[in-house]
Amino acid sequence: MTPELKKITEQKMQKSVEALKTDLAKVRTGRAHTGLLDHVMVEYYGSMVPINQVANVTLIDARTIGVQTWEKPMLAKVEKAIRDSDLGLNPANMGELLRVPMPALTEERRRDLTKVVRHEGEAAKIAIRNLRRDANQQLKDAVKDKEISEDDERRAEDEIQKLTDKYVAEVDKLLAQKEQELMQI
C-alpha cells in the first residue's frame, strides 16, 4: 500500500512541477521564443487549433518571431488570433509572413511579471501541499482500517514529507531562474 501511494503521490507532484514549467514558459521575457505562441488558438474550418498546427513558427532574430501559414487565407486569422491573445503582441503582415516583434519590457512591467511568476509558483506549492495532505489522509484511513500499522504510517508520512520538500525546493529553483531571466536587460 505505502510504496504504491508514495509512487502515485510523487507522480502527481512531478505533474504539478511540469505544469508550473509550462505556465512559466508563457510568461515572456524580453527575448523571443517560439513556445510563446503555443497556447494561441486559431479558428481552422470551424474548430479551434493551436497556431503551430496551421503555421510554421520560427525565430527571425532574438526579438522577432516569424509565422508562415501553410494556407494563404489563414494569414489574417492567425494575425487576428495573435493580436487578440493576452500576450500584448502586435504582428506585422509582410505578405506571406507575419513578423511578431517582441516589445522591450519596461522596469515596471518586469516587476509585474515577477509578481505573476511568484503567484504561479505559490499555486504550484499549494498543489504539492494538497497532494501531501491527501496522501497523509489515505494513510490515516489505512491505519483506521487496520491495513497498515501506526509505525508504517509514520515512516510513510516522513517519506511523503521528504517528497514534498524536494518538489517545493524544485519550484523555488524554477522561480528563482525565471525571476533572474525577467530582470535581465
N, C-alpha and C positions, 0 to 999 in steps of 0.2 A: 504493500500500500504506500508506504512513505517514499521509496525510491521513485515510484511512478508519479506520485504527487509532486515530488521535487522536480522531476523532469518536465512535467506539464507546466509547472509554475515558471521554471527557467525559460521555456519556450515562449510563454506569454510575455515575460519580462523582455526577452530579446525582441519580440514583435513591437513592444512599446518603444524601445530604443530605435528600431528601424523606422517606425512611424515618425519619431522625432527627427531623424535624419532627413526624411522626405519633406517634412514641414520646414526644416531649416534651409533646405535647398531652394525652397520657394522664396525665401527672404533674400532679396537681391542686394548685392554689394555694388560697388562702382564698376566692377568688371562684368562683361557679358559672358553667359554660358548658355548652351542650348537647352539645358534642363529647365531653364526659367520659363519656357513656353509649354512645358509638358502638360500642365493642367488646364491650358486654354482649350476650350471645346468649340468646334465649328459645326455648323449645320451642313450635312452632306446627304443629299437626296432624302430628306425627311428625318434623319436621325443625327444625334449629336455624337461626334467622334473627336478624339484628341487631334491636335494640329499636326502631329507627326505622322498621322495616317492619311493625310491629304497633301502633304507638302514635305519637301526636303529642308530641314532646318540646319544651317551651318553657321560657323563663325567667320565673319569677313575680316574683322580685326578685333583687338582687345575690347573695344567698346561698341561693336556693331554686330548684330545677328542678321543673317540673310535667310529669307524664307522664299523658296521657289516652289510654287504649287505644281502638281502633276497635270492638272487640268486648268486651262486659262480662265474659265468662268469662275473658278474658286478663289481667284486672287482677291476680288472685292470682299467676299465673305470672310476670308482669313484676315484681311486688313481690318474689317469691322470687329471681328472677334478679339483681335489683339488690342484694338483701341478701347473696346468696351470692358476688357478684363480689369481686375483690380491692381494691375501692375504699374499703371501710370505711364505706359509707353505710347509713343506716337510714331507708328510706322510710316515710311515714305514709299510710295508706289513708283517703281522705276521701270514700268512696262511689264516685264516678265518676272521681276524680282522685287520683293519687299525688303527694304532696308529698315531695320529696327535699331535706332541708336539708343544707347544707354545714357540717360542724363546723369551728370555728375551729382553726387549726393552732397547736400549741404550738411553742416555740422549738426543742425537741429534735426534733420531727417535721420542722420546716423544715430542720434540719441533715441529718437522714436523707434527706430528699427531694433535697437538694443533692448528696449523695453518689450517689444513684441517677442524677441528671441527669449528673453527671460521668462515671459509668460508661457511660451511654448514649453520651455524646459520644466517649469513648475508643474504644468499639466502632465508631462511625462512622469515626473517624480510621483505625483499623486496617483497616477495609474499603476505605477510599480508598487506603491504602498498598499493600494487597494488589493492588488494580487497577493501581497503578503498576508493581509487580513483574511482574505478568502481561504488561503491555504491553511492558515492557523485555525480558522473556524472548522475546516474539514478535519483537521487533526483532533480538535476538541470533540467533534461528533464521533470520530472513530474511537476515542477513549471512552466516551459515554456508551457506545455500542459494544464496548469490550473487544474491539478488533485489534487494538494495539495497547501497550502498557503506557503508563504515565512517563516512564523513563524514555521510551521510544518517542513519545510526543515531545519531550523537552529537547532531545537530540535533533529531531526533525525541525523544531522551531528554530534552534540555533543555526541549522543549515540554511533554512529559508531566510533567516536574518542576514547571514553572510551573502546569500544571493542578492538580497535587497540592497545591501551596502555596495556590492560590486556594481550593480546596474545603476544605482544612484550616482556613484563615482563616475561611471561612463557618461552619464547625462551631463554631469558637471564639466567633464573634459570637453564634450562636444560644444557646450555653451561657451566655454572659455575660448575655444578655437573660433567660433562664429563671431563672438564679440570682438576678438582681435582683428578678424578679417573685415568686420564692418568699420572699425575705427581707423583702419589703414587708409591712407590717402593715395 
